[in-house]
Amino acid sequence: MLKRLAILGSTGSIGTQTLDVVSQHPDRFCVVALSAGENIHLLIKQARLFKPAVVSIANAKHYNELKQSLADLDIEVLAGPDAATQIAVMPEADTVVAAMVGFAGLKPTSSAVLAGKEIALANKETLVVAGQMIMENALLTGCRILPVDSEHSAIMQCIEGEEACSVEKLIITASGGPFRTMSAADLKKVTPAEALRHPNWSMGNKITIDSASMMNKGLEVIEARWLFNIPTEKIEVVVHPQSIIHSLVQFIDGSVKAQISLPDMRLPIRYALGYPERLESNMQRVSLSSLRSFTFEEPDTNRFRNLRLARQALEMGGNIPCALNAANEVAVKAFLDGRTDFPGMSDIVEYVLEKIQFNNIATLDVYQETDRLGRQLAHDYLNKKEK
């Protein structure tokens, strides 16, 4: 039987690559729903190509244009901030690909978990913000969460078939981004254009900036803690500039497993969609003899404070990781808009963590209120700085 997919964030980097994988395996998958935020023109192209039963656009001002553009097809059109959530729970979908970026992905992904859907999770913020709630609900509903992040997919592949008690440590690799060797003084001069030029990966703006600031690794540590139910102290980050080893797992007997492939997000996407099978692909293979060497470094958490701040938020627990995420989303936009310099993003996050009130109640309402307050505090900091 065809696996029926609802893709949230279909016009983004992960969404478009998911559709590429689907097009390579028409005998395995069909698309029943597509959801996008603003990119109506690409959404229309996708809808005409894959002919889903439903499409949605978050920005309701695009509803009429979207409806008219697809009038000749039997496709239901939804619009508005809750449209993605409607798609996430539709009974026609077997698997929800959660590829939305940021906090906006929490509510639809949480709803899909409550509906017992299989989740191919690319929206790491869902577990960063609400890991306890999401994993508790997944246990209750039987929802299976399959990671799409390359690092977490690598870990999953390494621990497949192993006893949980045999895992000693997870080792998440980081490319180090474009400024790995740059001095603290020079980091102050970094421009958004420079930060958006990742040396190894092609990603959306938000994730690319997070990678450059090492926040992406911090968020991945939090995600790994919940996804694999492992204590924070058993999660290590190492810088691996070649981005060929995507993560490693160390076991209690001293052995280490690594997942190795060229940097291509279609591999973890394909693994999540096809699990427990591996699906054939024509992607380029690794030639070990041509790689010559792998290098590893300790991350510098003085120049790249975001990694340290993310660990701090995870150790504090409760709603604090949610506040971290809210502050970071504001900080990234402020950097892209020229309102703060590159190190200033960490200043914003640190300020919010100092000011936010701790709350240990794991509910969607608490996370939504924390997100609102975290953003407000971040904007307050920026406004005071600009006066």
N, C-alpha and C positions, 0 to 999 in steps of 0.2 A: 504493500500500500504506500501511496505517496504521503510523506510527512507534510502537513499543512502548516505554513509559517505565517505569523503576523510579525511584521518588521517595524519596530518603533524607532524612528530616526533614519528612515530609508534613504534620505538624500545626503547624509553625512558620510564621513570616510568609512566607517565600519558598515553602514547600511549599504552603500554602493558596492563595497567588496563582497558583502553577503549575497547581493543579487548576482554578482559575477559568479560566485560559487554555485548558486542555484541554477544559473544558465548552463553551467558545465555538467550538471547532473539532473536533467529534466525527468529522468526516470525515478528519481528519489524524492524530489521536492516540488511543491507547488506553493505559490504565494496567494494567500487568501485576504491579506490586508496590508496596507502600507500607510505609514503615518509620518508626517514631516512637520517642521516648525514654520519655516518661512519660504523655502525654495520651491515655489509653486511650479515653476517651469520644468525643473527636473522631475518633480513628482508627477506631473502630467505625462512626461515621456516614459517614466517607469510604469505608470498605470496602463498606458496604451501598449506597452511591451508585454507586461506580465498579466494584465487583465484580472486583478484581484476583485473580490466581491465588494470590498469596502476600501475607501481611501479617506484620510483625514488630514487637515491642516490646522495647526494650533492657532494661527492668526486668522480670526474670523473674517477680516476684511477681504481675504482672498476667496471666500466661499463661492460667490457668484461666478467669478472667473473659472474656478476649478470645476464647478457644476456644469457650466456651459461648455467647457473644453472637453468634457467627457460625456456629453449628452447623448452621443451616438452609441455609447457602450452601456451595458447593464451593470453599472457600478454605483453603489451607494456612496454619497459624499457627506462627510461629517466635518464640522469645524468648531473651533473654540478650545479653551484650555483643558477641558475634560474629554476631548475626542479621543486622545491616545489611550485614556483609561478604558473607554468603551471598547476600543479595538483589543486591548490587552485581555479582556475577559470574554470575548466573543466565542461561542461554543464551537464554531467552525475551525478554530485554530488549535493545533496540537502543541506547537512550540512558539513561544514569544521570544523574538530576538530583541533584547533590550539594548538598543544602540543609541539612545538619546544621551546627550551630554549634560552632566551636572545634576543639580538637585531636582530639576524638572522631571527626571526619570524616576524619582522615588515613588510617587503615587501610582502611576500605571504599572510599574514593576511589582510593587507591593500588592496591588489588586490582582495581578496575574498569579502571584504566589498563593494568595487566598483562594483563587479559583482552581488551584491545583495544576496549573499549566507547567509544562517543562520550560525552563528559562535558559536561553543562551545569553549569558550575562556579559555585556561589554560596558554597561554603565556602572563603573566601580563605585560611584558615589552612593548607590543604593546600599551597599554594605558598609561603606565608610560612615554614612549618616545614621543608619538604622540596622546595623548588623545583628544585634541581639533580637530585635523584633522580627526581622526577615527570616533568620534561621529557625527561630521558635515556630513561626507560622509555617515554614516549609516542612518542618517535622510533623506538624499537625495535619497538613493537607496532603502530604506525600509528594510535594513539589520537588522535582529534581533540578538543581541549579548547576549548569555547566559553564565554566569560565571561558570567556573569549579573549581576555587579556593574554598576551603571549606568555607572560611570566607565570601566570596561574595555570594556564593550559599546560605549560611545561612541567609544573609541579604535579599536576594531576596525572600527566603521562608517566612521571617518574614513580609515583606511589601506587599506580594501578597494580592490583594483585598483591600488594604488601599489607601486612598487619599495621594498623595505626600505631600500636605500641612500639613498633620497630623504628619509627621515625625519630631521629635525634634532633635534626635541625633542618629548616628550610633556608635555602640560600637564593635570594632574589637578585638577579643581575640588573645593572643599570648601565646605559651607554656612557653616562656622564654628561651628555648633551654637548652643545657647541662651545661651552665655556669652561670645560673641565680643567684646563691648565691656566685659566685667566686669574690674575691677581684680584684681590678684593677691591683695590683702587680702580682697576680697569672695569670691573663689573658695574661700577656706577655710571660708566659711559656707554653701556650696551644699549642699542636701539631695538625697538620691536622688530624691525626687519631682520636684524642679525639674529635675534632670538627665535625667529620663525624658520630659520634655516637649520633644520635638524640634520646631523651628518649621516644618519642611517635609515630613518623612518619617514614615511609620508603620512602625516596625520592632520587633523583639524587644528585650528589656531589655539584653542584652549589647552588641548592635550600637549601640543608642541611647547607652549610656554611652560606648562607644568613640568615637562621633561627637562627643559633648560634650567629650571629653578630647583630641581630634585623633589618638588612636591609630589610629582607623579609616583616616585618611589615610596614616599611617605604614605600616600593613599593606598598603594599596593600592599604595604605592610599591614595596614588596618584591614584591608579586604582579605588578605591571607589569614589573618587571625580568626576571622569568622568563617570563612569558606572551608578551612581545613581544621577548625576547632583546636587550635594550637596556641600555647602561651606566647606572649610577645617576646620573651627572652629567647625563644627558640627560632626566631626569625631574624636572619642576617641579611644585610645588603652589601654587595660588592660591586665595584665599578668594573665593567668589562667593555672597553671601547669598541670592540669588533662586533658586538651584538649578534654573535653566532650561537653562543650558549645562552639560552633564554632563562634558565633557572636550574638549580641543582637541589638534590635532597641527600642529606647525610643520614646514615642509618646507625643503629646502636652497635653494629659489628665493625664500624669504621669505614665501610664502603660508601661510595658516593655515586649517585646516578645523575646524569645530565641529559637534557634534551637539546639537541643541536639541529639547527636549520638556518638557512639564509633568512634575513629579516623580511618576512612577507606575511601580513596579517591574514591572508586567505588560508594559511595552514591551520592556525587555531580556530578560525571560523569553521573550516571544513571538519575539524576534529569534533567540535561541539555539536554541529548539526548531524554528523554521522554516527556519533557515539552510540553503542560501544564499538561500531565498526570503523575502520579506517577507509576513507574513500580515495580512489586513485586521483592523482593530479599530474599536470604537466609542468608544475613549477620547477624552477632551476634547482638542481641538486648541489649539495655541498661537496666541494673538492678539497679534501683535507690537505693534500700535498701542496695545493696552491695557497693555502691560508698561512703557511709557515709557522705562525705562533699565535697563542692566545695570551692576553695579559690581563691582570687583575690588580685592583687598587682598593684601598680603604676609602670610603667616601669622606670628604672634608665637610663636616657639619658646622664648621665655623664660617666658611665662605658660603655654604649652602645650608642655611639654618632651617629651611622648611622640612628637611628630613628629621631633624631633631625635634621640631615643633610637632610634627605628626606623631612621633613616638610618645611625646609628652601628652598629647591629647588622648591617645589610646590608653595610656597608663592611668590617666585621670578618669576615664570611662564616662558612663552616662551619656549626656547630650553634648559633651565637649567635642568629640570628633565632628558632630554636626555643625558646631560653631566654627571649627577649623575650616570645614569645607565652605561654609557661607563666606567667611572672611577671605578665603583664597579666591573664590569666584569674583568677588568685588575687586580684589587686588589685581588679578590678571587683567580684568577689563580696564582698570585704572592705568596699568602699565601700557596696554595697547593704545589707550587714549592719550597717553603722554602726561598723565596726572601724577605719576610717581616713577622713580627710577627702578632699576632691576632689584637692587637690595631692598628697596622700600616696600616691595611686596611682602617680604618677611616681617617688616616692621608692623604692617597692618595686621597680619595674622597674629603676631605676638600680642599686640594691643587688645585684640578681641578676646584672646584666650585669658588674658588677665582680668578682663571686665565682665565676661559672661557669667551668669549664675548657673551653678551646677544643678542638674535635675536627673535623677536616675530612673524615672518612669518611662518605660519603653513603649510609647504609643505614637501614632502618626501625628496626633495633635501637638504633642510635646516637640517633636522634630520640626514640624512646620513653624511653631512659634519660635523655637530656637533659631531656625534659619532666618526668620524675619528680624529677630533681635540682633543676630550676628551681622547681618547686612547693614542694619541701622548703625551699629557701633563702628563698623568699617567705614561707612560714609561719614559719620561724625568725625572720625580720625582724619580722613582726607580733607574735610571742610575746614577743620581747625588748622591743619598744616598749610592750607592754601591762603589763610587769612594773614 
